[in-house]
Amino acid sequence: MKPKSQERGQALILIALAAVGLFAFSALAIDGSRVFSDRRNAQNAADTAVLAAALAKVRGQDYSAAALARASSNGYANDGDSIVEIHLCNETGVTCQGIPTGADPAEFIQVRIVSTIPTTFARVIGRQTVTSAVEAIARVQGSSSTTSSVSPAMVALRQTGCGICSGGVLELHVFGSSIFSNSTDTCAPPSQGSMDLDGTGTYESQGGFIIPPGGDLCSNSVVSTIVGEKKTGAQISPTYNIPAPSFTCASPEINPATDTTVDADGAIVYPPGHYSANLVISSTGNHKFMNGNYCFDNGVEMRGGANVTVTDANFRIDGGEFFTNGTGSFTCTNLLVYGAGGSGMHLNGNGNNNCTGVTFYMQSGDVTWNGNSVSSLKAPTSGVYKGLLIYIPESNGSQLKINGNSGNELTGSIIAPGSEIVISGVSGSAGYNTQIIGSYITLQGASNTVINYDPDDQYLSPDSPTIELTK
């Protein structure tokens, strides 16, 4: 007779297997609920962060900083538990789903939050953490700045006194647009009229010379030539509230004597950050500014034969000046120069200035071109300052002067509603594609100004910006 096999201990195996199953169900219920709750909170944080970024972008502020601050206030920061990413949808390598066909990706901001959730019961089955990723996308159209619908290529805003004033042996030619003076002055002495096109020169405006009712176009018809129709247009009262830049610089303070490096090409490289002393670049050779934010307490000067290159950077001038002088070159791509303080921007000497995607926002100080410097300056083609080359707020009112033997090529709007804009000396333009707006405009000396106006390249900001959460 065969003995019966022992069955003791089999229940333990069944209980162990059942326990694993129970832990798995517990993990699904408890850890799954935690993951679901975190994902919901992260999505809410991403939604509010992207809306904060959109509002900051409308106001011309640092949208990345605004999004990070809002996400952090909701418990998601760049730490060991979560990663917060902020991108414009036109950035290389960024994929944004759901953008309408034909829309400009630069109008869309993406906030992506990746969070890591530690598990409790799922550890039994080998799952220590669970990763969750959410994103939100908002569309921003326009900014909080307002402009009038003024479209002439040359605009003088003051309502009394000479608006467009000239004298000397000069040439002025405007193609694709008109010249407008907002003044109602007549030609009766001592007034000079809305426009005083005097001297020995030729004044041509394809779209005509526009003045308000009661104003006059005055000229010395014996020696000056007027080509274009005199027209009547209403007086205007435009407002310009273009938002000031908002960015900060990393600390600690940069010491150019010890903190610069030399790259493989032998160029001296300046790191972003805070420069308290006046930065003077005077040695020959190549000099580069890295991507990032630069704050100068006492200005930055480029002298002698230095060749300076800047790419994807913001300069804040809190004192001193932004200054070029000598025989070198200044080349920049995607540069914002914010004159928050100091004496302004001065391009002098015999060098070349060649910039694409540049805006000079001069809260303080004047702007001048002098000497034999040749400047090719082109405004950004996207972003908050799209089409804006130079802006001097009305509260500043300092003069903007193009003087000397400079041959300049300018693309984008020059807006200085409280300033005199002077085109002087024997300056010549390789080609202006710009709208020049000032309190009044003075043409003098032997200047030769040709404007080939394209409205698509000028600054225009809608009166009512829109923000839309699209995802």
C-alpha positions as CSV (number, residue, x, y, z in Angstrom):
1,M,0.0,0.0,0.0
2,K,1.4,3.4,-1.2
3,P,1.7,6.0,1.5
4,K,-0.3,9.2,0.9
5,S,1.8,12.3,-0.3
6,Q,2.1,15.1,2.2
7,E,0.0,18.3,1.3
8,R,1.2,20.4,4.1
9,G,2.6,23.9,3.0
10,Q,0.7,24.2,-0.2
11,A,-1.6,26.8,1.3
12,L,1.4,29.0,2.0
13,I,2.2,29.1,-1.7
14,L,-1.4,30.0,-2.5
15,I,-1.4,32.7,0.2
16,A,1.8,34.1,-1.1
17,L,0.5,34.3,-4.6
18,A,-2.7,35.8,-3.4
19,A,-0.8,38.4,-1.4
20,V,1.1,39.5,-4.5
21,G,-2.2,39.9,-6.2
22,L,-3.6,41.8,-3.3
23,F,-0.6,44.1,-3.4
24,A,-1.0,44.6,-7.1
25,F,-4.7,45.5,-6.6
26,S,-3.7,47.8,-3.8
27,A,-1.0,49.4,-6.0
28,L,-3.6,49.9,-8.7
29,A,-6.1,51.5,-6.2
30,I,-3.7,53.5,-4.0
31,D,-0.7,54.3,-6.2
32,G,-2.9,54.6,-9.2
33,S,-5.1,57.1,-7.5
34,R,-2.0,59.1,-6.4
35,V,-0.7,59.1,-10.0
36,F,-4.1,60.2,-11.3
37,S,-4.3,63.0,-8.6
38,D,-0.8,64.2,-9.4
39,R,-1.5,64.2,-13.1
40,R,-4.6,66.3,-12.6
41,N,-2.8,68.7,-10.3
42,A,0.1,68.9,-12.8
43,Q,-2.3,69.7,-15.7
44,N,-3.9,72.5,-13.6
45,A,-0.4,73.8,-12.8
46,A,0.6,73.7,-16.5
47,D,-2.6,75.5,-17.6
48,T,-2.2,78.3,-15.1
49,A,1.6,78.5,-15.9
50,V,1.1,78.8,-19.6
51,L,-1.6,81.5,-19.1
52,A,0.8,83.4,-16.8
53,A,3.5,83.1,-19.5
54,A,1.1,84.4,-22.2
55,L,0.1,87.4,-20.0
56,A,3.8,88.2,-19.5
57,K,4.5,87.9,-23.2
58,V,1.7,90.4,-23.9
59,R,3.3,92.8,-21.5
60,G,6.7,92.3,-23.0
61,Q,8.0,90.6,-19.9
62,D,10.0,87.4,-19.3
63,Y,7.4,84.8,-20.0
64,S,9.7,81.9,-19.0
65,A,10.2,83.3,-15.5
66,A,6.5,84.0,-15.2
67,A,5.6,80.4,-16.1
68,L,8.2,78.9,-13.7
69,A,7.1,81.1,-10.8
70,R,3.4,80.1,-11.3
71,A,4.3,76.4,-11.7
72,S,6.4,76.6,-8.5
73,S,3.6,78.2,-6.6
74,N,1.5,75.2,-7.5
75,G,4.1,72.7,-6.3
76,Y,6.0,72.0,-9.5
77,A,9.6,73.3,-9.8
78,N,12.8,72.1,-11.5
79,D,13.9,69.8,-8.7
80,G,14.2,66.1,-8.1
81,D,10.4,65.5,-8.2
82,S,9.5,67.5,-11.3
83,I,10.7,69.2,-14.4
84,V,9.1,72.3,-15.9
85,E,9.8,73.2,-19.5
86,I,8.7,76.4,-21.3
87,H,9.1,76.8,-25.1
88,L,7.8,78.8,-28.0
89,C,6.3,76.4,-30.5
90,N,8.6,77.7,-33.3
91,E,11.8,76.6,-31.4
92,T,13.9,73.9,-33.0
93,G,13.1,70.5,-31.7
94,V,9.8,71.5,-30.0
95,T,6.6,69.7,-31.1
96,C,3.3,71.3,-30.3
97,Q,0.1,69.4,-31.2
98,G,-3.1,71.1,-32.3
99,I,-1.7,74.3,-33.9
100,P,-4.2,75.5,-36.6
101,T,-3.0,75.1,-40.2
102,G,-1.4,78.4,-41.4
103,A,-1.0,79.8,-37.9
104,D,2.4,81.3,-36.8
105,P,4.0,78.8,-34.3
106,A,5.8,81.8,-32.7
107,E,2.4,82.9,-31.3
108,F,2.1,79.7,-29.3
109,I,3.7,78.9,-25.9
110,Q,4.1,75.4,-24.5
111,V,4.5,74.5,-20.8
112,R,5.4,70.9,-20.2
113,I,5.6,69.4,-16.7
114,V,7.1,66.0,-16.1
115,S,6.7,64.7,-12.5
116,T,8.0,61.6,-10.7
117,I,5.7,60.0,-8.2
118,P,7.1,57.5,-5.7
119,T,5.0,54.3,-5.2
120,T,4.1,52.4,-2.0
121,F,2.5,49.1,-2.9
122,A,3.8,48.9,-6.4
123,R,7.3,48.4,-5.0
124,V,6.4,44.8,-4.3
125,I,6.1,44.2,-8.0
126,G,9.3,46.2,-8.8
127,R,7.9,49.6,-9.7
128,Q,9.6,52.2,-7.5
129,T,8.3,55.3,-9.3
130,V,5.8,56.4,-11.9
131,T,6.5,59.2,-14.4
132,S,3.7,61.5,-15.6
133,A,4.0,64.1,-18.3
134,V,1.4,66.8,-19.1
135,E,1.5,69.9,-21.3
136,A,-0.5,73.1,-22.0
137,I,-0.4,75.4,-25.0
138,A,-1.6,79.0,-25.1
139,R,-1.8,81.3,-28.1
140,V,-0.7,85.0,-27.8
141,Q,-1.7,87.5,-30.5
142,G,-0.6,91.1,-30.1
143,S,0.8,92.9,-27.0
144,S,-0.4,95.6,-24.6
145,S,1.2,98.4,-26.6
146,T,-1.0,100.6,-28.8
147,T,-0.3,102.4,-31.9
148,S,-2.3,104.5,-34.3
149,S,-3.1,103.3,-37.8
150,V,-0.7,105.8,-39.2
151,S,0.9,104.4,-42.3
152,P,3.0,107.1,-43.9
153,A,6.7,106.4,-44.1
154,M,7.7,109.7,-42.5
155,V,5.5,111.2,-39.7
156,A,5.9,114.3,-37.6
157,L,3.5,114.3,-34.7
158,R,3.6,117.7,-33.1
159,Q,0.5,119.8,-33.8
160,T,2.2,123.2,-33.9
161,G,5.5,124.4,-35.3
162,C,7.3,123.0,-38.3
163,G,6.8,119.2,-38.6
164,I,9.1,118.4,-41.5
165,C,11.8,121.0,-41.7
166,S,14.6,121.1,-44.2
167,G,17.5,123.2,-45.5
168,G,20.7,122.7,-47.4
169,V,21.6,120.8,-50.6
170,L,19.8,117.5,-50.1
171,E,17.7,114.8,-51.6
172,L,14.6,113.1,-50.1
173,H,12.7,110.3,-51.9
174,V,9.9,108.3,-50.5
175,F,8.5,105.3,-52.5
176,G,5.6,103.2,-51.6
177,S,4.2,105.6,-49.1
178,S,3.7,109.3,-48.1
179,I,5.0,112.0,-45.8
180,F,2.7,113.4,-43.0
181,S,3.0,116.4,-40.8
182,N,0.5,116.8,-37.9
183,S,1.1,120.6,-37.6
184,T,-1.4,123.2,-38.6
185,D,1.2,126.0,-39.0
186,T,0.9,128.3,-42.0
187,C,3.6,129.9,-44.1
188,A,3.0,133.3,-42.7
189,P,6.1,134.6,-40.8
190,P,7.3,133.8,-38.2
191,S,5.7,130.4,-38.8
192,Q,7.4,127.9,-41.1
193,G,4.4,125.9,-42.1
194,S,3.5,122.3,-41.5
195,M,6.3,121.4,-43.8
196,D,9.1,123.7,-44.7
197,L,10.8,122.1,-47.8
198,D,13.4,124.7,-48.4
199,G,17.0,124.9,-49.5
200,T,18.5,123.6,-52.7
201,G,17.0,120.1,-52.9
202,T,14.6,117.7,-54.3
203,Y,11.6,116.4,-52.3
204,E,9.8,113.4,-53.7
205,S,6.9,111.5,-52.1
206,Q,5.1,108.9,-54.2
207,G,2.1,109.0,-51.8
208,G,2.0,112.8,-51.6
209,F,2.6,115.3,-48.8
210,I,-0.2,115.2,-46.2
211,I,-1.1,118.0,-43.8
212,P,-4.1,118.9,-41.7
213,P,-6.7,121.5,-42.7
214,G,-5.3,125.0,-42.1
215,G,-1.7,123.9,-42.5
216,D,0.7,124.8,-45.3
217,L,3.5,123.3,-47.3
218,C,6.1,126.0,-47.7
219,S,9.1,125.9,-50.1
220,N,11.5,128.0,-52.0
221,S,10.2,127.1,-55.5
222,V,13.1,128.8,-57.2
223,V,15.7,126.3,-56.0
224,S,13.8,123.4,-54.5
225,T,11.9,120.8,-56.4
226,I,8.7,119.2,-55.1
227,V,7.5,115.9,-56.7
228,G,4.2,114.7,-55.3
229,E,0.7,115.8,-54.6
230,K,-0.2,118.0,-51.6
231,K,-3.0,116.3,-49.7
232,T,-5.2,117.1,-46.7
233,G,-5.5,114.7,-43.8
234,A,-7.0,114.9,-40.3
235,Q,-4.9,115.7,-37.2
236,I,-4.1,112.7,-35.1
237,S,-3.4,112.0,-31.4
238,P,-1.7,108.6,-31.4
239,T,-0.5,106.8,-28.3
240,Y,2.6,104.7,-28.1
241,N,2.9,102.4,-25.1
242,I,5.4,99.8,-26.3
243,P,6.2,97.6,-23.3
244,A,9.7,97.9,-21.8
245,P,11.9,94.8,-21.7
246,S,12.0,92.8,-18.5
247,F,14.9,90.5,-17.9
248,T,17.4,89.8,-15.1
249,C,21.1,89.0,-15.1
250,A,22.7,86.1,-13.2
251,S,25.1,86.8,-10.4
252,P,27.9,86.9,-9.3
253,E,29.5,89.9,-10.9
254,I,31.6,89.3,-14.0
255,N,35.2,90.4,-13.9
256,P,36.4,90.7,-17.6
257,A,40.1,90.3,-16.5
258,T,39.5,86.8,-15.0
259,D,36.1,85.5,-16.3
260,T,36.6,85.7,-20.0
261,T,37.8,82.7,-22.0
262,V,39.3,82.1,-25.4
263,D,37.6,79.8,-27.9
264,A,39.1,77.4,-30.5
265,D,39.2,80.2,-33.0
266,G,41.1,82.5,-30.7
267,A,38.2,84.9,-30.0
268,I,37.8,86.3,-26.5
269,V,34.4,85.2,-25.1
270,Y,32.5,87.2,-22.6
271,P,30.0,85.3,-20.3
272,P,26.5,86.6,-19.6
273,G,26.0,88.3,-16.2
274,H,26.4,91.5,-14.3
275,Y,29.2,93.9,-15.3
276,S,29.5,96.7,-12.8
277,A,32.6,98.4,-14.3
278,N,32.6,100.0,-17.7
279,L,33.4,97.3,-20.3
280,V,35.8,98.7,-22.9
281,I,36.8,96.4,-25.8
282,S,39.7,98.0,-27.6
283,S,42.1,95.3,-28.5
284,T,42.2,94.1,-32.1
285,G,41.0,90.6,-33.0
286,N,37.7,88.9,-32.4
287,H,35.4,89.2,-29.4
288,K,32.2,87.2,-28.7
289,F,29.3,87.6,-26.4
290,M,27.7,84.3,-25.4
291,N,23.9,83.7,-25.5
292,G,22.2,85.2,-22.5
293,N,21.5,88.3,-20.5
294,Y,24.0,91.1,-19.9
295,C,23.6,94.0,-17.5
296,F,26.1,96.9,-17.7
297,D,26.1,99.4,-14.8
298,N,28.5,101.7,-16.6
299,G,28.0,100.9,-20.3
300,V,29.9,98.9,-23.0
301,E,32.3,100.4,-25.5
302,M,33.8,98.9,-28.6
303,R,36.8,100.8,-29.8
304,G,39.9,100.5,-32.1
305,G,40.0,97.6,-34.4
306,A,38.0,95.1,-32.4
307,N,35.6,92.8,-34.2
308,V,32.7,92.1,-31.9
309,T,30.0,89.4,-32.5
310,V,26.8,89.0,-30.4
311,T,24.2,86.2,-30.9
312,D,20.9,85.7,-29.1
313,A,21.5,88.1,-26.3
314,N,19.9,90.9,-24.3
315,F,21.9,94.0,-23.2
316,R,20.7,96.2,-20.4
317,I,22.5,99.5,-20.1
318,D,21.9,101.1,-16.6
319,G,24.6,103.7,-16.9
320,G,27.2,104.9,-19.4
321,E,26.5,104.3,-23.0
322,F,26.4,101.7,-25.8
323,F,29.2,102.9,-27.9
324,T,31.1,101.9,-31.1
325,N,34.1,103.8,-32.4
326,G,37.2,102.9,-34.5
327,T,37.8,100.7,-37.6
328,G,36.4,97.4,-36.3
329,S,33.1,95.8,-36.7
330,F,30.0,95.1,-34.7
331,T,27.9,92.1,-35.9
332,C,24.8,90.9,-34.1
333,T,21.9,88.4,-34.6
334,N,18.9,88.5,-32.4
335,L,20.0,91.3,-30.0
336,L,17.9,93.5,-27.7
337,V,19.6,96.6,-26.4
338,Y,17.7,98.2,-23.5
339,G,18.9,101.6,-22.5
340,A,17.3,101.6,-19.0
341,G,19.7,104.4,-17.9
342,G,22.8,106.2,-19.1
343,S,23.5,108.5,-22.0
344,G,22.3,106.4,-24.9
345,M,23.5,104.6,-28.1
346,H,26.3,106.1,-30.2
347,L,27.6,104.5,-33.4
348,N,30.8,106.4,-34.4
349,G,34.1,106.0,-36.2
350,N,34.9,104.3,-39.5
351,G,33.7,100.8,-38.7
352,N,30.8,98.6,-39.8
353,N,27.7,97.7,-37.9
354,N,25.8,94.8,-39.3
355,C,22.8,93.4,-37.3
356,T,19.8,91.2,-38.1
357,G,16.9,90.9,-35.6
358,V,18.0,93.9,-33.5
359,T,15.9,96.3,-31.4
360,F,17.2,99.4,-29.5
361,Y,14.8,100.4,-26.8
362,M,16.1,103.6,-25.3
363,Q,14.3,104.5,-22.1
364,S,17.2,106.9,-21.4
365,G,19.7,108.8,-23.5
366,D,20.0,109.8,-27.2
367,V,20.8,107.9,-30.4
368,T,23.4,109.1,-32.9
369,W,25.3,107.9,-35.9
370,N,28.5,109.9,-36.6
371,G,31.6,109.8,-38.6
372,N,32.0,107.3,-41.5
373,S,30.4,104.3,-39.8
374,V,28.2,102.1,-42.1
375,S,25.2,100.5,-40.5
376,S,23.0,97.8,-41.8
377,L,20.4,97.3,-39.1
378,K,17.3,95.1,-39.5
379,A,14.5,94.7,-36.9
380,P,13.2,91.4,-35.7
381,T,10.7,89.5,-37.9
382,S,8.9,87.9,-35.0
383,G,8.2,88.3,-31.3
384,V,7.1,91.2,-29.2
385,Y,9.3,93.8,-31.0
386,K,8.6,92.5,-34.5
387,G,9.4,95.3,-37.0
388,L,10.7,97.7,-34.3
389,L,14.2,98.9,-34.9
390,I,14.5,101.9,-32.5
391,Y,12.1,103.1,-29.8
392,I,12.6,106.2,-27.7
393,P,9.6,106.7,-25.4
394,E,7.9,110.1,-25.3
395,S,9.0,110.4,-21.6
396,N,12.6,110.3,-22.8
397,G,12.4,112.7,-25.7
398,S,16.1,112.8,-26.5
399,Q,17.3,113.5,-30.0
400,L,17.9,110.9,-32.6
401,K,20.6,112.0,-35.1
402,I,22.0,110.4,-38.3
403,N,25.0,112.5,-39.1
404,G,28.3,112.5,-41.0
405,N,29.3,110.4,-44.0
406,S,27.4,107.3,-42.8
407,G,25.9,105.0,-45.4
408,N,23.1,103.2,-43.8
409,E,20.6,100.4,-44.6
410,L,17.8,100.3,-42.1
411,T,14.8,98.0,-42.0
412,G,12.0,98.4,-39.4
413,S,10.3,101.3,-37.6
414,I,12.0,104.1,-35.8
415,I,9.5,105.5,-33.3
416,A,10.4,108.5,-31.1
417,P,7.1,110.4,-30.5
418,G,8.7,113.0,-28.2
419,S,12.0,113.5,-30.1
420,E,13.5,115.5,-32.8
421,I,14.9,113.2,-35.5
422,V,17.8,114.8,-37.5
423,I,19.2,113.6,-40.8
424,S,22.3,115.6,-41.3
425,G,25.7,116.0,-42.9
426,V,26.5,114.2,-46.1
427,S,24.8,111.0,-45.0
428,G,23.6,108.6,-47.7
429,S,21.3,105.6,-47.5
430,A,22.0,102.3,-49.3
431,G,18.3,101.8,-48.7
432,Y,15.8,102.6,-46.0
433,N,12.8,100.3,-45.5
434,T,11.5,102.1,-42.4
435,Q,8.8,104.2,-40.9
436,I,10.3,107.3,-39.2
437,I,8.0,108.7,-36.5
438,G,9.1,111.7,-34.4
439,S,7.9,114.8,-32.8
440,Y,9.5,116.7,-35.7
441,I,12.0,115.7,-38.4
442,T,14.8,117.9,-39.5
443,L,16.7,117.4,-42.8
444,Q,19.9,119.4,-43.2
445,G,23.3,119.5,-44.7
446,A,23.8,117.4,-47.8
447,S,21.8,114.4,-46.7
448,N,20.5,111.9,-49.3
449,T,17.6,109.9,-48.0
450,V,15.7,107.2,-50.0
451,I,12.9,105.3,-48.3
452,N,11.5,102.2,-50.1
453,Y,8.6,101.5,-47.7
454,D,7.2,98.0,-47.1
455,P,4.4,98.1,-44.4
456,D,4.9,94.4,-43.7
457,D,8.4,95.1,-42.3
458,Q,7.2,97.8,-39.8
459,Y,6.1,97.7,-36.2
460,L,2.4,97.2,-35.7
461,S,0.7,96.1,-32.5
462,P,-3.0,95.6,-32.2
463,D,-5.0,97.6,-29.7
464,S,-6.6,94.5,-28.2
465,P,-4.2,91.6,-27.6
466,T,-5.7,88.1,-27.2
467,I,-4.7,85.1,-25.1
468,E,-6.3,81.7,-25.8
469,L,-5.6,78.4,-24.0
470,T,-5.6,76.0,-27.0
471,K,-4.6,72.7,-25.2
